[in-house]
Amino acid sequence: MSDQKVLASSAVMAAGTVVSRASGYVRAALLVVALGSGLRGDLFAIANTLPNMVYILLAGGIFNAVLVPQLVRRIKEDPDGGDAYASRVITLSALFLGAVTVLLVLVAPLVLRLYLDSKYYGPALEAQLESIVDLTRWCLPQVFFYGMYVLVGQVLNARGRFGPMMWAPIANNLIAVGVLVAYLLVLGPTAEADAQDALGTGAEVLLGLGSTLGIVAQLVVLVPYLRSSGFLYRPRFDFRDPELRHTLRLGVWTVLFVVVTQLAYLRVVKLASGGSAEGGTGYLVYSSSLLIMMVPHAVVTVSLATAILPRLSSYAHEGRLAELGRTVGSTLRTSLALVLPFAVLLPITAVDVASVAFSWADKEQAARFAPTLAVFGPALVFFTVHYFMLRGFYAMERTRLVFFIQLAVSATNVVVASVLVPLGSADDTAPLLVVAYLASYVVGAVVSFVLLRRTVGGLQTPQLVRFLVRMGLVLLAAGVAAWLVERGLAGLGAYPGPVLSLVRGGASAGVGMIVVLAGARLLHVREVTSLVDTVAARVRRR
């Protein structure tokens, strides 16, 4: 697959992701309007954390990392095109996820003790604790449907059907938006005076059940595409398949990866819950800001990585490690061509982005989100590098090494967060958690890059250095230009509201991107110019 074909495959996924993320943003904005960004908002956000965490861990864990290389191999080598193997995996996964989901619902109060700060167990927050337990029980069935969605989506990806998995979350977001609109119509937005209060039973059922129904819809959307891809599922219980045992052996280290990551994230959620319990920034501010930071990651990085993973798996299977390294290096530069401008411009426009996204009910909400957003910009760069390096290790089935890399990442996150957050105020909780996130992925990016480069014999490092030097010069000019526009429009006010912030932030980012494009042409940054030329060619054809 050529770089142009990778870009074409990525474009299909990116289009679905753009629409999905846009609807996800509407959902996040409505959530802040409905529940506020204080403790009440955190009650729902934390209750919804466990199934979301399992989804993220599965998507980047055992299904994506272990099963895709195995599925690609079985599609190529098995007479039935891998149907029997995929059916075994789906059956086994459904049984496992069903059992885990039932167990989690039963022990929800015990699970929440891992997530919540001790302040929730005092008499002052007794009603809030009861509310979050009820919400969690309504949300936990999502674990089963999230897991099956990821698995079915990866079966489709292994068969070259990349689009459906990227478009399916739109159904979830539309239902979630409908639920929040219903909440606003029936119960109204949360006033500042009520931001620390518990939710009632009706609100808990509406939000929790509605959230779960959205994940059910997300899975149902994928099912018709299985048959059209040529795959016919039949339940199979013959789990003694040698390749399935091989897959599970590979998955041991990935499960440990999941455990380490989850333990680190548990610590993050617990620290965040303490911030919101004291009236400061908490998990909702952190996770909503992360959602915005993840837009370019989902649109660019995930789309590119998903498109090249079957190709990387083939190179690894055939022992063509040098070509694997060249592909990872080339795709990393393509991704950074879009990620780096975002990382530079987000800190400059953070107040405006926060205002556009979250200040529809209250202009001052922007002040709670802006510092967190600003730090997430640079963090995205190191996260992107780390993410691509792990795709290379996963293709080679080096899951043990990935575990030890993630151990270093998670340990850094926990240590830095545990040191910094107690030193700051409640309002500083979310931004300081992002500083810890940034530090952890600096470690992850450096370690994983050095190790993958040594393993495959090179990642086109000279080309990467030249690219970074040229982009550094371009981005310096773009950052200065965007900052000057921001300063020039400072008269609009510190927090001017969504509309004026859209004008100011749009002007700043727009000028910055014009400088990026002009500078890339001037300095011959091929990774940027080829992207622009590819998009322009597709537009002209249409």
C-alpha positions in Angstrom: 0.0 0.0 0.0 1.5 3.3 -1.1 1.5 6.5 1.1 -1.3 7.9 -1.2 -3.4 4.8 -0.6 -2.8 5.1 3.1 -4.0 8.7 3.0 -7.0 7.6 0.9 -8.0 4.9 3.4 -7.4 7.3 6.3 -9.6 9.9 4.6 -12.6 7.6 4.8 -12.1 7.0 8.5 -11.3 10.6 9.2 -14.5 11.8 7.6 -16.5 9.6 9.9 -14.4 10.6 12.8 -14.9 14.3 12.1 -18.7 13.9 12.1 -18.5 11.7 15.2 -16.3 14.1 17.1 -18.4 17.0 16.1 -21.5 15.3 17.5 -19.4 14.3 20.6 -18.5 17.9 21.1 -22.2 18.9 21.1 -22.8 16.2 23.6 -20.0 17.5 25.9 -21.2 21.1 25.6 -24.8 20.1 26.5 -23.5 18.1 29.4 -21.8 21.2 30.9 -25.0 23.2 30.3 -27.2 20.6 31.8 -25.1 19.6 34.8 -22.4 22.3 35.1 -18.7 21.7 35.5 -18.8 21.2 39.3 -19.6 18.2 41.5 -23.0 17.4 39.8 -21.3 17.2 36.4 -18.6 14.9 37.9 -21.2 12.6 39.4 -22.3 11.6 35.9 -18.8 11.8 34.3 -17.3 9.6 36.9 -20.2 7.1 36.8 -19.7 6.8 33.1 -15.9 6.5 33.5 -15.6 2.7 34.1 -17.3 1.6 30.8 -15.5 4.3 28.9 -12.2 3.3 30.4 -12.8 -0.4 29.4 -13.6 0.8 25.9 -10.4 2.8 25.6 -8.3 0.0 27.0 -9.9 -2.6 24.8 -9.7 -0.5 21.7 -6.0 0.1 22.3 -5.4 -3.2 24.0 -6.1 -6.8 23.4 -8.6 -6.6 20.5 -6.7 -3.9 18.5 -3.2 -4.9 19.4 -3.4 -8.7 19.4 -6.4 -9.7 17.4 -5.9 -7.6 14.3 -2.5 -9.2 13.4 -4.1 -12.6 14.1 -7.2 -11.9 12.0 -5.0 -10.6 9.1 -3.0 -13.8 9.2 -6.0 -16.1 9.4 -7.8 -14.3 6.6 -4.7 -14.9 4.4 -3.9 -18.4 5.4 -7.2 -20.2 6.3 -9.4 -21.8 3.6 -12.5 -20.2 5.1 -10.9 -16.8 5.2 -10.6 -16.8 8.9 -14.4 -17.1 9.6 -14.1 -19.9 12.1 -11.4 -18.2 14.0 -13.3 -14.9 14.2 -16.5 -16.7 15.3 -14.6 -18.4 18.1 -13.2 -15.1 19.3 -16.5 -13.3 19.2 -18.2 -16.2 21.1 -15.5 -16.3 23.8 -15.5 -12.5 24.1 -19.2 -12.3 24.5 -19.2 -14.8 27.3 -16.3 -13.1 29.0 -17.7 -9.6 28.7 -21.2 -10.7 29.8 -19.8 -12.3 33.0 -17.6 -9.2 33.7 -20.5 -6.8 33.2 -22.8 -8.7 35.6 -20.1 -8.9 38.2 -19.4 -5.1 37.9 -23.0 -4.2 38.4 -23.2 -6.3 41.5 -20.1 -4.8 43.1 -20.5 -1.2 41.8 -20.2 0.4 45.3 -16.9 -1.5 45.9 -15.6 -0.4 42.5 -16.4 3.2 43.2 -14.3 3.1 46.3 -11.3 2.8 44.0 -12.3 5.9 42.1 -13.6 8.3 44.6 -11.8 10.6 47.0 -12.4 10.0 50.7 -14.4 13.2 50.9 -17.3 11.4 49.2 -17.7 9.1 52.2 -18.3 11.9 54.7 -21.8 12.9 55.9 -21.7 16.1 53.8 -21.7 14.2 50.5 -23.9 11.2 51.5 -26.6 12.0 48.9 -24.0 12.6 46.2 -22.5 9.2 46.9 -25.9 7.4 46.6 -26.5 9.3 43.4 -23.2 8.2 41.8 -23.7 4.6 42.8 -27.1 4.5 41.1 -25.8 6.2 38.0 -22.9 3.8 37.8 -25.2 0.8 37.9 -27.2 2.2 35.0 -24.0 2.9 33.0 -22.1 -0.4 33.6 -24.0 -2.5 31.0 -22.1 -0.4 28.5 -19.0 -2.6 29.2 -20.5 -5.5 27.3 -21.7 -3.4 24.3 -18.5 -1.4 24.2 -16.4 -4.5 24.1 -18.5 -6.2 21.4 -18.4 -3.0 19.3 -14.6 -2.9 19.4 -14.4 -6.5 18.5 -16.9 -6.4 15.6 -15.2 -3.2 14.4 -11.8 -4.9 14.4 -13.1 -7.8 12.4 -14.3 -5.3 9.8 -11.0 -3.5 9.9 -9.1 -6.7 9.3 -11.2 -7.2 6.2 -10.4 -3.8 4.9 -13.8 -2.2 6.0 -12.5 0.8 7.9 -15.4 3.2 7.6 -18.2 1.7 9.7 -16.3 1.7 13.0 -15.5 5.4 12.6 -19.1 6.3 11.7 -21.0 4.1 14.2 -20.3 6.4 17.3 -22.4 9.1 15.6 -25.5 7.0 16.5 -24.4 7.0 20.1 -23.8 10.7 20.2 -27.1 11.5 18.6 -28.9 9.5 21.3 -26.8 11.1 24.0 -27.6 14.6 22.6 -31.3 13.6 22.6 -31.1 12.5 26.2 -29.5 15.7 27.3 -32.0 17.8 25.4 -34.7 15.9 27.1 -33.0 16.6 30.5 -32.9 20.3 29.7 -36.5 20.4 28.6 -37.8 18.5 31.7 -35.4 19.5 34.4 -33.7 22.6 33.1 -30.0 23.6 33.3 -28.1 23.4 36.5 -27.8 26.8 38.2 -24.5 27.8 39.8 -26.1 27.4 43.3 -26.9 23.8 42.5 -23.6 22.7 40.9 -22.6 20.8 44.0 -25.9 19.0 44.6 -26.9 15.3 44.0 -29.1 14.2 41.2 -32.6 12.9 41.7 -33.8 9.4 40.7 -35.5 10.5 37.5 -32.4 12.3 36.3 -30.2 9.3 37.2 -32.4 6.9 35.1 -32.6 9.3 32.2 -28.9 10.0 32.0 -27.7 6.5 32.9 -30.1 4.4 30.8 -29.9 6.9 27.9 -26.1 6.7 27.9 -26.2 2.9 27.8 -28.8 2.8 25.0 -26.4 5.0 22.9 -23.7 2.3 23.2 -26.2 -0.4 22.2 -27.0 1.6 19.1 -23.3 2.0 18.3 -22.9 -1.8 18.2 -26.1 -2.5 16.3 -25.0 -0.1 13.5 -22.0 -2.3 12.8 -23.8 -5.7 12.6 -25.1 -5.4 9.0 -21.6 -4.6 7.7 -20.3 -8.0 8.9 -22.4 -9.9 6.3 -21.6 -7.4 3.5 -17.9 -7.9 4.3 -18.2 -11.6 3.5 -18.2 -12.8 7.1 -21.0 -14.9 8.5 -20.9 -15.4 12.3 -21.8 -18.7 13.8 -21.4 -19.3 17.5 -18.5 -21.7 18.1 -17.5 -23.1 21.5 -14.5 -25.1 20.3 -12.0 -22.9 22.1 -9.1 -25.4 21.9 -8.0 -23.9 18.6 -4.1 -23.6 18.7 -4.1 -20.1 17.1 -6.7 -19.0 19.7 -4.4 -20.2 22.5 -1.5 -18.4 20.8 -3.6 -15.2 20.7 -4.4 -15.6 24.4 -0.7 -16.1 25.3 0.1 -12.9 23.4 -2.7 -11.2 25.3 -1.2 -11.9 28.7 1.2 -9.0 28.4 -1.5 -6.8 26.9 -3.8 -7.6 29.9 -1.0 -6.5 32.2 -0.7 -3.4 30.1 -4.4 -2.8 30.7 -4.0 -3.3 34.4 -1.1 -0.9 34.7 -2.9 1.8 32.6 -6.1 1.3 34.6 -4.3 1.6 37.9 -2.7 4.9 36.8 -6.1 6.2 35.5 -7.8 5.2 38.8 -5.3 7.5 40.6 -6.1 10.3 38.1 -9.8 10.0 38.6 -9.5 9.8 42.4 -7.4 13.0 42.5 -9.8 14.7 40.1 -12.8 13.7 42.2 -11.2 15.4 45.2 -10.9 18.7 43.2 -14.6 18.8 42.3 -15.6 17.7 45.9 -14.0 20.9 47.1 -15.7 23.1 44.4 -12.7 23.2 42.1 -11.9 21.7 38.7 -12.4 17.9 38.6 -12.9 15.0 36.3 -15.5 16.6 34.0 -13.1 19.5 33.2 -10.2 17.1 32.7 -12.2 14.6 30.5 -14.0 17.3 28.5 -10.7 19.0 27.7 -9.2 15.6 26.8 -12.0 15.2 24.4 -11.1 18.3 22.5 -7.4 17.4 22.6 -8.2 14.0 21.2 -10.0 15.4 18.1 -6.8 15.6 16.0 -5.6 12.4 17.4 -8.8 10.6 16.4 -9.1 12.3 13.0 -5.5 12.0 12.0 -3.4 9.6 14.2 -6.0 6.8 14.7 -7.1 6.9 11.1 -3.5 6.7 9.8 -2.5 4.0 12.3 -5.6 1.9 11.7 -4.9 2.1 7.9 -1.3 1.0 8.2 -1.6 -1.7 10.9 -2.5 -4.6 8.5 0.4 -3.5 6.4 2.8 -3.4 9.4 1.5 -6.8 10.5 2.4 -8.2 7.0 5.9 -6.7 7.1 6.5 -8.1 10.6 5.1 -11.6 9.5 7.5 -11.6 6.5 10.5 -10.3 8.5 10.7 -7.1 6.5 11.6 -4.9 9.6 13.4 -2.2 7.6 10.2 -1.6 5.6 8.2 -1.6 8.8 10.4 1.1 10.2 10.2 3.2 7.1 6.4 3.0 7.1 6.1 4.0 10.8 8.6 6.8 10.3 6.9 8.2 7.2 3.4 7.9 8.7 4.5 9.6 11.9 5.7 12.6 10.0 2.4 12.8 8.1 0.5 12.7 11.4 2.8 15.3 13.1 2.3 17.6 10.1 -1.3 18.1 11.4 -0.8 17.5 15.1 2.0 20.1 15.6 0.1 23.1 14.4 -2.8 22.1 16.7 -0.3 21.7 19.6 1.1 25.2 19.1 -2.1 27.1 18.4 -4.3 25.5 21.2 -2.4 27.1 24.1 -2.6 30.5 22.3 -6.4 30.2 21.7 -7.3 28.1 24.8 -9.5 30.8 26.3 -11.5 31.2 23.1 -11.7 27.4 22.5 -13.0 26.9 26.1 -15.5 29.8 25.6 -16.8 28.4 22.3 -17.1 24.9 23.7 -18.3 25.3 27.3 -19.6 28.8 28.1 -23.0 28.7 26.5 -24.8 28.9 29.9 -22.2 30.9 31.8 -19.3 32.9 30.2 -17.1 32.3 33.3 -17.1 28.6 32.6 -14.2 29.3 30.1 -11.9 30.2 33.0 -12.4 26.7 34.4 -11.4 24.9 31.2 -8.8 27.2 29.5 -5.7 26.3 31.6 -6.4 22.5 31.2 -6.8 22.9 27.4 -3.6 24.9 27.1 -1.4 22.2 28.6 -3.1 19.4 26.6 -1.8 21.0 23.4 1.9 20.1 23.8 1.0 16.8 25.5 -0.7 15.7 22.2 2.7 15.7 20.3 4.4 13.2 22.7 1.3 11.1 22.9 1.2 10.9 19.1 4.9 9.7 18.9 4.3 7.1 21.6 1.1 5.9 19.9 2.8 5.2 16.6 5.8 3.5 18.2 3.5 1.1 19.9 1.8 0.2 16.6 5.1 -1.0 15.4 5.7 -3.1 18.5 2.1 -4.5 18.3 2.6 -5.5 14.6 5.7 -7.5 15.7 3.7 -9.0 18.6 6.2 -7.5 21.1 3.5 -7.1 23.8 5.9 -7.9 26.6 8.1 -4.9 25.7 5.0 -2.7 25.3 4.0 -3.6 28.9 7.3 -2.5 30.4 7.2 0.8 28.3 3.7 1.4 29.6 4.8 0.7 33.1 7.3 3.6 32.9 4.6 5.8 31.4 2.0 5.0 34.1 4.5 5.3 36.9 5.5 8.7 35.8 1.9 9.8 35.5 1.0 8.6 39.0 4.1 10.0 40.7 4.0 13.4 39.1 0.2 13.7 39.7 0.5 12.6 43.3 3.2 15.1 44.0 1.7 18.1 42.1 -2.0 18.0 42.8 -1.8 18.2 46.6 0.5 21.2 46.2 -2.1 23.2 44.2 -5.5 24.6 44.9 -8.8 22.8 44.1 -9.0 25.0 40.9 -5.6 23.8 39.8 -6.5 20.1 40.0 -7.3 19.4 36.3 -4.4 21.5 34.9 -1.9 19.8 37.2 -3.2 16.4 36.2 -2.5 17.3 32.5 1.0 18.3 33.5 1.5 14.8 34.8 0.0 13.4 31.6 2.4 15.5 29.6 5.4 14.3 31.7 4.3 10.6 31.3 4.2 10.8 27.5 7.5 12.6 27.2 8.9 9.5 28.9 6.9 7.2 26.8 7.7 8.9 23.5 11.5 8.9 24.1 11.7 5.4 25.4 9.4 3.8 22.7 11.1 5.7 19.9 14.6 4.7 20.9 13.6 1.0 21.4 11.7 0.7 18.2 14.4 2.4 16.2 16.9 -0.1 17.6 14.6 -3.1 17.0 13.8 -2.4 13.3 17.1 -0.7 12.4 15.8 2.8 11.8 12.8 5.1 11.7 14.0 7.5 9.0 15.4 9.6 11.9 17.4 12.0 9.6 14.2 12.8 7.7 12.3 13.3 11.0 14.9 15.7 12.3 14.9 17.8 9.1 11.1 17.8 9.2 11.0 18.9 12.8 13.6 21.7 12.3 11.7 23.1 9.3 8.3 22.8 11.1 9.8 24.4 14.2 10.7 27.5 12.1 7.3 27.5 10.5 5.4 27.0 13.8 7.4 29.8 15.5 6.2 32.2 12.9 2.7 30.9 13.0 2.6 31.1 16.8 3.7 34.7 16.8 1.2 35.6 14.2 -1.7 33.9 16.1 -0.6 35.6 19.3 -0.5 39.0 17.7 -4.1 38.5 16.5 -5.2 37.4 19.9 -3.6 40.5 21.5 -5.0 42.8 18.8 -8.6 41.5 19.6 -8.1 41.6 23.4 -10.6 44.4 23.5 -13.4 41.9 23.0 -13.0 40.9 26.7 -11.3 38.2 28.7 -14.3 35.9 28.4 -16.5 37.4 25.7 -18.9 34.4 25.2 -19.1 31.8 22.5 -19.8 34.0 19.5 -17.2 36.6 20.0 -14.7 34.0 21.1 -15.4 32.1 17.8 -14.5 35.2 15.9 -11.3 36.0 17.8 -10.2 32.4 18.1 -11.1 31.6 14.5 -9.1 34.7 13.3 -6.1 33.7 15.4 -6.1 30.1 14.4 -6.8 31.0 10.7 -3.9 33.4 10.5 -1.7 30.8 12.2 -2.7 28.1 9.7 -2.1 30.5 6.7 1.4 31.1 8.0 1.9 27.3 8.4 0.8 26.6 4.8 2.9 29.5 3.4 5.9 28.6 5.5 5.6 24.9 4.5 5.7 25.9 0.8 8.6 28.2 1.4 10.7 25.7 3.3 9.6 22.7 1.3 8.0 20.8 4.1 6.8 17.9 1.9 4.7 16.3 4.6 2.5 19.4 4.8 2.4 20.2 1.1 1.6 16.6 0.0 -1.3 16.6 2.4 -2.6 19.9 1.0 -2.1 18.7 -2.6 -3.9 15.4 -1.9 -6.9 17.2 -0.4 -7.0 19.7 -3.2 -6.9 17.0 -5.8 -9.8 15.2 -4.2 -11.8 18.4 -4.0 -11.2 19.1 -7.7 -12.3 15.6 -8.7 -15.5 16.1 -6.8 
